[in-house]
Amino acid sequence: MRTPIMKMVSLAILMLLLVSCSTVSVVDTWRAPDLGGRKFHKLLVVNVTRNGTIRQVNEDVLAAELAAHGVAAVPSHTVLVSAYGPDRKALAGAVAASGADGVLTIQLVNRERRTDVEPGYTSGYPGGYPGYWPPADYYSWDLYNYYGSGIFYEPPVVRTYEVATIQVSLFDAASSRLLWAVTTETAEPGRTLAIGKELAKIVISRLMKAGLI
């Protein structure tokens, strides 16, 4: 049974973990089984979204991270007016203009609300009144003993939060074939720049591990 002090310590530890841990987690990774030893040297980064600000931030952050690891990258907003919609001709033109051998797309595929419930608890003495305690005990039971050893009740804690599922996919520029993909989740979709940086690091590390860059 947890005491209020234990409760505070647990919350403090949880807060430290939330601050220190990544807010983006990997759900799944897929790779074409016949990919072989293919490596990409220049990528066109396309964030498929109607939001121009989010598109530019995510494309620029991922392109910069790729460049830092020796891979040339072109943010699509520099060669493609809109990254959202079925305009395949415009996308083909952007791929040709970028000179990329691969296209790396970022897309929000799902957004949902989830709820976590932490059960409440009661700790301390279950009562404290004359007649409850044996006579040898309650005759010495004064205000300060009662105050220092009373019952503590913590109600259940309900936390509702939003989770965004983001998929990053790698396509061959020549054949347009899907070759690799990683699916991630974040519980803080509103932190665009921070999420973009964490997502970029995950994508780069996974691409390197797969031998694609």
C-alpha positions in Angstrom: 0.0 0.0 0.0 1.5 3.3 -1.1 1.8 6.3 1.3 1.4 9.9 0.1 5.2 10.2 0.2 5.6 7.2 -2.0 2.9 8.6 -4.3 4.9 11.9 -4.7 8.2 10.0 -5.3 6.5 7.9 -8.0 5.1 11.0 -9.7 8.5 12.7 -9.6 10.2 9.6 -11.2 7.5 9.5 -13.8 8.0 13.2 -14.7 11.8 12.7 -15.0 11.2 9.7 -17.3 8.8 11.7 -19.5 11.3 14.6 -19.7 14.3 12.3 -20.5 12.6 9.8 -22.8 11.8 10.3 -26.5 8.2 11.2 -27.3 8.4 9.3 -30.6 8.3 5.5 -30.5 8.6 3.0 -33.3 5.6 0.7 -33.8 6.8 -1.3 -36.8 9.4 -1.4 -39.6 9.1 -3.0 -43.0 11.7 -3.7 -45.7 11.2 -5.3 -49.2 12.6 -8.8 -48.9 14.4 -8.6 -52.3 16.1 -5.2 -51.6 19.6 -6.6 -51.5 22.4 -4.2 -51.0 20.8 -1.1 -52.5 22.0 2.2 -51.2 20.6 5.7 -51.8 22.7 8.8 -52.3 20.1 11.5 -52.9 16.6 11.7 -51.5 13.6 13.9 -52.2 11.9 14.5 -48.8 8.1 14.9 -49.1 5.8 15.6 -46.2 2.3 14.7 -47.5 0.1 17.3 -45.7 -2.1 20.3 -46.4 -0.4 22.3 -43.6 2.4 24.3 -45.3 4.2 25.1 -42.0 4.3 21.5 -40.8 5.4 20.4 -44.2 8.3 22.8 -44.4 9.5 22.1 -40.9 9.5 18.3 -41.2 11.1 18.4 -44.7 13.8 20.8 -43.7 14.6 19.0 -40.4 14.8 15.5 -42.1 16.8 16.8 -45.1 19.3 18.5 -42.7 19.7 15.3 -40.7 20.3 13.4 -43.9 22.9 15.9 -45.0 24.6 15.6 -41.6 25.1 11.9 -42.3 26.5 12.4 -45.8 23.3 11.9 -47.8 22.1 14.6 -50.2 18.5 15.6 -49.6 16.1 18.0 -51.2 13.0 19.3 -49.3 10.0 18.9 -51.7 8.7 22.4 -50.9 11.7 23.8 -52.9 10.6 22.0 -56.1 6.9 21.1 -55.6 4.1 23.6 -54.9 1.8 21.2 -53.1 2.6 17.8 -51.5 -1.0 16.9 -51.0 -3.3 15.4 -53.7 -3.2 13.0 -56.6 -1.1 15.2 -59.0 1.3 12.5 -60.0 2.6 14.5 -63.0 3.8 17.3 -60.6 5.4 14.8 -58.3 7.2 13.1 -61.2 8.5 16.5 -62.3 9.7 17.3 -58.8 11.5 13.9 -58.6 13.2 14.7 -62.0 14.1 18.2 -61.0 15.7 17.1 -57.7 17.8 14.4 -59.4 17.0 12.1 -56.5 17.3 8.3 -56.7 14.8 7.8 -53.9 11.8 9.6 -52.4 11.2 9.7 -48.7 7.7 10.5 -47.7 6.3 11.5 -44.3 2.6 11.1 -43.7 0.2 11.3 -40.7 -1.9 8.2 -41.1 -4.0 8.3 -37.9 -4.9 10.5 -35.0 -6.9 9.3 -32.0 -7.6 10.1 -28.4 -6.6 7.6 -25.7 -7.4 7.4 -22.0 -5.2 6.1 -19.1 -6.6 5.5 -15.6 -4.4 5.2 -12.5 -6.4 3.6 -9.7 -7.0 5.5 -6.5 -5.9 4.1 -3.1 -6.3 4.4 0.6 -3.5 4.3 3.2 -3.1 4.7 6.9 -5.3 3.6 9.7 -8.8 2.5 8.8 -10.4 4.4 11.6 -9.7 6.3 14.8 -12.4 6.9 17.4 -13.0 5.7 21.0 -14.4 2.2 21.0 -12.7 1.3 17.8 -9.3 0.9 19.4 -8.7 -1.5 22.4 -8.8 0.5 25.7 -5.1 0.2 26.2 -4.6 2.1 22.9 -7.3 4.7 22.7 -6.7 6.2 26.1 -3.3 7.5 24.9 -4.7 8.4 21.4 -4.6 12.2 21.2 -5.0 14.8 18.5 -1.4 14.7 17.4 -1.2 11.0 17.1 -4.4 11.0 15.1 -3.2 13.9 12.9 0.1 12.2 12.1 -1.5 8.8 11.4 -4.8 9.5 9.7 -6.3 8.0 6.6 -5.0 9.2 3.3 -7.2 8.8 0.2 -6.1 9.5 -3.4 -8.8 9.4 -6.0 -8.3 7.7 -9.4 -6.3 9.8 -11.9 -7.7 9.9 -15.5 -5.5 11.2 -18.3 -6.8 11.7 -21.8 -4.3 12.4 -24.5 -3.9 12.5 -28.3 -1.8 10.0 -30.2 -0.6 10.6 -33.8 0.6 7.7 -36.0 3.2 8.9 -38.5 4.6 6.7 -41.3 7.8 7.4 -43.2 8.3 5.5 -46.5 11.1 5.1 -48.9 10.3 4.7 -52.7 12.7 4.0 -55.6 12.6 7.1 -57.8 12.9 5.2 -61.1 10.3 2.5 -60.5 8.2 4.3 -57.8 8.2 1.0 -55.9 7.9 1.0 -52.0 11.1 -0.4 -50.6 11.1 0.5 -46.9 8.8 2.0 -44.2 8.7 2.8 -40.5 5.6 3.5 -38.5 5.9 5.6 -35.4 3.6 7.1 -32.7 3.8 10.3 -30.7 1.6 11.4 -27.8 2.6 15.1 -28.4 1.7 15.8 -32.0 1.5 19.5 -31.4 5.2 19.9 -30.8 6.0 20.1 -34.5 9.7 21.0 -34.4 10.6 18.7 -31.5 8.7 15.8 -33.0 10.3 16.5 -36.4 13.8 16.3 -34.9 13.1 13.0 -33.0 11.5 11.5 -36.0 14.4 12.4 -38.2 16.9 10.7 -35.8 14.8 7.6 -35.8 14.5 7.5 -39.6 18.2 8.1 -40.1 19.2 5.4 -37.6 16.8 2.9 -39.1 17.9 3.6 -42.7 21.5 3.2 -41.7 20.8 0.0 -39.9 19.0 -1.3 -43.0 22.0 -0.4 -45.1 20.0 1.9 -47.3 22.1 5.0 -46.7 
